[in-house]
Amino acid sequence: MASPDRRVVIVGGVAAGASCAARARRLSESAEIIMYERGRYVSFANCGLPYYVGDVIPEETDLLVATPELFHDRFQIDVRLEQEVIAIDPTTQTITVRVQQTGATRQEHYDDLVLAPGAAPIIPPLPGIDLPGIFTLRTIPDGRHIRQWITAHHAQRAVIVGGGFIGLEMAENLVRRGLEVSIIEGLAQVMPPFDPEMIAPVHDLLRAHGVDLRLNAFVAGFAPTADGKIAVTTATGDTVHGDLVILAIGIRPETALAQSAGLALGARKGIKVDAHQRTSDPHIWAVGDAVEVEDAVTGEWTLLPLAGPANRQGRIAADAIFGRTSTFRGVQGTAVCGIFGLTLAATGANEKTLQRVGLPYEKIYLHPDNHVGYYPDARPIDIKLLFSPTDGRILGAQAVGEDGAERRIDVIAMAMHLGGTVYDLEDAELCYAPQYGAAKDPVNMAGMIAVHVLDGDAPVIHWGDLAAHPERLVLDVRDPDEFAEGHVVGAINIPLPTLREHLDELDRARAIAVYCRVGHRAYYATRILRLHGFDARNISGGIMTAIAARIAIVNADELDAQGEPVLS
């Protein structure tokens, strides 16, 4: 290789730093590229760590994406492990490096510096937080220590603090290993990126697999017990015992190095960067979990620790260093999680966020099968679609199902990326064979339902809105046996096939809210009623959404016997 014309120094590896280094070499054969990593691994799959703990991934080496030898042999990149960059002097464009094993320090020059320090697990300052047996999971050694602890202590019970992605994945994998598991979550639901009604099946599933799920519970402290366990106490005074505790509360960006160098931080305390990943210093870039990113839907600056955006940021920083004009377009938060055979996927904003920022929206629910019903083993997917009430621009989507949820969200995510609307979903040409989908794919169905709302053919109302409209007649158009098995309190039953015969019995001056099981028959009923001059609206998602939203459902026999509704 010719004499280097510039020295590119990258601090940190994993997704963002490693991607930046590899991209930089593909753009220049003459640059000297050096990576500093304070740990023992330069590029590893931290998303696979829960499955390593659960023995799904049996070997540590299976998590290694790239080694220093690979970087050297394939890219002529100098990877320096267990060497920590502890200071930056932007004036002289130098860094101070400390060798972990010896403690010796030295200074190195850079022409371009890329910071990829990542994020650190949140460890709250609670009593007993330093007890042995309390772990976080961020690195390969973290996973190794948890596995060793489980084996050495013959662990039978684990307590997980936090019900996000890592918390749920750890719960599944510890249950797989035969442990009893408690999850303590401070919010009223697990998986905060999803709206509550979409997560109700997940709560049921966790409990069905024996997980002790404690919501609206905040941990107050930890204490050792006489039998060698850890007592986890909540703010309400409850105590849960475990042989180990996993802290999965969240992460915070590692910005100490950037702060000491005088680099600007954003409102969320992440490193502030422009669209080319350049920091407030013209010779320093930053990528990955430590930087703030713009939400493509709301325009807010936020923190989003996802591998996909981190990889893109690494590539963009390398492009900028070598004179290309690539830009980072922001994030949608597209993510997926698997838990006990159920897939949860989402993209864009959730309803909670849209309400918080005051962005106008409409929503629809549907519960289609993942493929045509006549092909064996069809499974439902619960889908929620959020869109602009003026032009149909897609604002977000969530899907929960045993099979095919992530594929539908991927399609919607790409439509969002291209600025698409619900009209585009309606018209999308997607793969179809009986075992994969339907001629009207769930994505198409979501678009069609949303278009009917926008065009006024079948406007919707939601279960949560009915309390504000007590004057509306609630009409159940399912068959009588379905109605008897369970229906919404106060509803009357006129089955769809007989609806036209009973139109004269309905008060034309009274607004009507129509529902069925999932919304399909209610759509037909809504069209009939509106064409006959009634003010009718489809209750989106039908009784399936009502159950998820914990709307009171009554069984005819139980209502007669007890005189009051029961929650299904």
Stockholm file with secondary structure:
# STOCKHOLM 1.0

chainA/1-568         MASPDRRVVIVGGVAAGASCAARARRLSESAEIIMYERGRYVSFANCGLPYYVGDVIPEETDLLVATPELFHDRFQIDVRLEQEVIAIDPTTQTITVRVQQTGATRQEHYDDLVLAPGAAPIIPPLPGIDLPGIFTLRTIPDGRHIRQWITAHHAQRAVIVGGGFIGLEMAENLVRRGLEVSIIEGLAQVMPPFDPEMIAPVHDLLRAHGVDLRLNAFVAGFAPTADGKIAVTTATGDTVHGDLVILAIGIRPETALAQSAGLALGARKGIKVDAHQRTSDPHIWAVGDAVEVEDAVTGEWTLLPLAGPANRQGRIAADAIFGRTSTFRGVQGTAVCGIFGLTLAATGANEKTLQRVGLPYEKIYLHPDNHVGYYPDARPIDIKLLFSPTDGRILGAQAVGEDGAERRIDVIAMAMHLGGTVYDLEDAELCYAPQYGAAKDPVNMAGMIAVHVLDGDAPVIHWGDLAAHPERLVLDVRDPDEFAEGHVVGAINIPLPTLREHLDELDRARAIAVYCRVGHRAYYATRILRLHGFDARNISGGIMTAIAARIAIVNADELDAQGEPVLS
#=GR chainA/1-568 SS CCCCSCEEEEECCTTHHHHHHHHHHHHCSSSEEEEEESSSCSEECGGGHHHHHTTSSCCGGGGEEECHHHHHHHHCCEEEETEEEEEEETTTTEEEEEETTTCCEEEEECSEEEECCCEEECCCCCTTTTCTTEECCSSHHHHHHHHHHHHHTTCCEEEEECCSHHHHHHHHHHHHTTCEEEEECSSSSSCTTSCHHHHHHHHHHHHHTTCEEECSCCEEEEEECTTSCEEEEETTSCEEEESEEEECSCEEECCHHHHHTTCCBCTTSSBCCCTTSBCSSTTEEECGGGBCEEBTTTCCEECCCCHHHHHHHHHHHHHHHTTCCCCCCCBCCCEEEEETTEEEEEEECCHHHHHHHTCCCEEEEECCBSSCTTSTTCCBEEEEEEECTTTCBEEEEEEEESSSHHHHHHHHHHHHHTTCBHHHHHHCCCCCCTTTCCSSCHHHHHHHHHHHHHHTSSCEECGGGGGGCTTSEEEECSCHHHHHHCEETTCEECCGGGGGGGGGGSCTTSCEEEECSSSHHHHHHHHHHHHTTCCEEEETTHHHHHHHTTCCEECHHHHHHHSSCBCC
#=GC SS_cons         CCCCSCEEEEECCTTHHHHHHHHHHHHCSSSEEEEEESSSCSEECGGGHHHHHTTSSCCGGGGEEECHHHHHHHHCCEEEETEEEEEEETTTTEEEEEETTTCCEEEEECSEEEECCCEEECCCCCTTTTCTTEECCSSHHHHHHHHHHHHHTTCCEEEEECCSHHHHHHHHHHHHTTCEEEEECSSSSSCTTSCHHHHHHHHHHHHHTTCEEECSCCEEEEEECTTSCEEEEETTSCEEEESEEEECSCEEECCHHHHHTTCCBCTTSSBCCCTTSBCSSTTEEECGGGBCEEBTTTCCEECCCCHHHHHHHHHHHHHHHTTCCCCCCCBCCCEEEEETTEEEEEEECCHHHHHHHTCCCEEEEECCBSSCTTSTTCCBEEEEEEECTTTCBEEEEEEEESSSHHHHHHHHHHHHHTTCBHHHHHHCCCCCCTTTCCSSCHHHHHHHHHHHHHHTSSCEECGGGGGGCTTSEEEECSCHHHHHHCEETTCEECCGGGGGGGGGGSCTTSCEEEECSSSHHHHHHHHHHHHTTCCEEEETTHHHHHHHTTCCEECHHHHHHHSSCBCC
//
